[in-house]
Amino acid sequence: MFSRRAGWKLVPNRLHQLAEAARRRGQLTDLTVSNPARCGFVYPAAMLQALAAPAGLLYDPQPLGLEAARAAVRGYYRERGGAVPARLLLTASTSEAYAHLFRLLCDAGEAALMPAPSYPLFEMLAGVEAVELQSVPMTYEHGWRLDAAALAAAAGPRVKALLLVNPNNPAGNYLRPAAWTELQALAAERGWALVVDEVFFDYALPPYAAQDLDLDRAPALTFVLNGLSKIAALPQMKLAWIAVFGPEPAAEEALARLEVINDLFLSAATPVQLAAPAFLAARHGVQPQIRTRLQANLAALDRTLKEVPAAARLEVEGGWSVLLRLPRVHSDEAWAETILERAGVLTHPGHFFGMAQESHLALSLLPEEAEFARGVDGLLGAVKKELG
Ligand SMILES: Cc1ncc(COP(=O)(O)O)c(C=O)c1O
């Protein structure tokens, strides 16, 4: 009855069932929360007031998005010091932006390439558009390495796009200028489009400082994605964008075709677009709270890890998560289940993010400090007990 691409197994896995049972007992410490609207941040009142603009009652369908909102997005890049996109299209979410790009770039059965680890949503987003996501592992040795030669060797003939998350979720590594130049050259040579997801760009973790990519002279057709979901910690507002860079005439044609695709849905709501300038301005009130939280939780994790030499965390340069390496006596799934059963602490096993490396857990750095500390104590306590 259903299409093969909607043929998901919808039964919850054991980890999920254990977590739900612990939640019902009121005994769950959730170190996977990534919804910023549930993490105790204080949002400036101006954000809600901005939704009451009278023009929100008018319908003026604009397939690229309303000019006021697009100007605010350009202002964001100007302030950041990044390339200001001349070609810009608004969508309801970064996820929708991916869907549009798969529709633009790939026929059914074609493929996109993506370094792993990466967020599992991407494989599903590709799958529902009948696109295959091929993943290529990054290597880790005192930091993640993304090897252009490995990507080139792994890519099959059906690949049309290379997807990069900068910084990666959950690995937290930013693209370096040298790697960027190599990947641009590779994509241009193979005729691939580059898709760069920068939703976590503003969340570098000191001492790392994020560096903008050189986009103005991109030799490959390049799409940069971002949105309010992480920039202003407003996933519920549903506003994101695609900025198009790269050579002519491909970049202009890409925008024209994306405009047609967007016109089919017109998903970005008018009141939200009108409020976009206020939402983007209000990020200056929200981002510092989030950065303080991320840094405090990372420091707390490091303090607790000193007492558990069997566990270590991987280097992280930015983003909202961190990876923990545990002894290989158990698989990552078994560790996650053991920790949940012993301590009521929910984490994500690394394989959830397509990690080829054994026995890693991903933790969100977003929970409130007391909750995070309780979770980390429980987690590492369970690890110590398990190792005897
Ligand atoms: C790397 C990355 N990109 C995109 C998204 C989705 O963002 P949006 O809410 O704009 O769809 C997520 C969600 O967590 C993400 O982790």
The ligand as a MOL file (V3000), in Angstrom:
LIG
                    3D

  0  0  0     0  0            999 V3000
M  V30 BEGIN CTAB
M  V30 COUNTS 16 16 0 0 0
M  V30 BEGIN ATOM
M  V30 1 C 23.0260 20.0030 11.2860 0
M  V30 2 C 21.5490 20.2600 11.2520 0
M  V30 3 N 20.9890 20.8130 10.1750 0
M  V30 4 C 19.6700 21.0540 10.1170 0
M  V30 5 C 18.8430 20.7490 11.1580 0
M  V30 6 C 17.3630 21.0550 11.0270 0
M  V30 7 O 17.1270 22.4040 11.2600 0
M  V30 8 P 15.6970 23.0360 10.9600 0
M  V30 9 O 15.0070 23.1590 12.2740 0
M  V30 10 O 15.9930 24.3870 10.3660 0
M  V30 11 O 14.9950 22.1380 10.0120 0
M  V30 12 C 19.3640 20.1520 12.3030 0
M  V30 13 C 18.4880 19.8190 13.4380 0
M  V30 14 O 18.9120 19.5600 14.5310 0
M  V30 15 C 20.7520 19.9060 12.3500 0
M  V30 16 O 21.3070 19.3320 13.4210 0
M  V30 END ATOM
M  V30 BEGIN BOND
M  V30 1 1 1 2
M  V30 2 1 2 3
M  V30 3 2 2 15
M  V30 4 2 3 4
M  V30 5 1 4 5
M  V30 6 1 5 6
M  V30 7 2 5 12
M  V30 8 1 6 7
M  V30 9 1 7 8
M  V30 10 2 8 9
M  V30 11 1 8 10
M  V30 12 1 8 11
M  V30 13 1 12 13
M  V30 14 1 12 15
M  V30 15 2 13 14
M  V30 16 1 15 16
M  V30 END BOND
M  V30 END CTAB
M  END
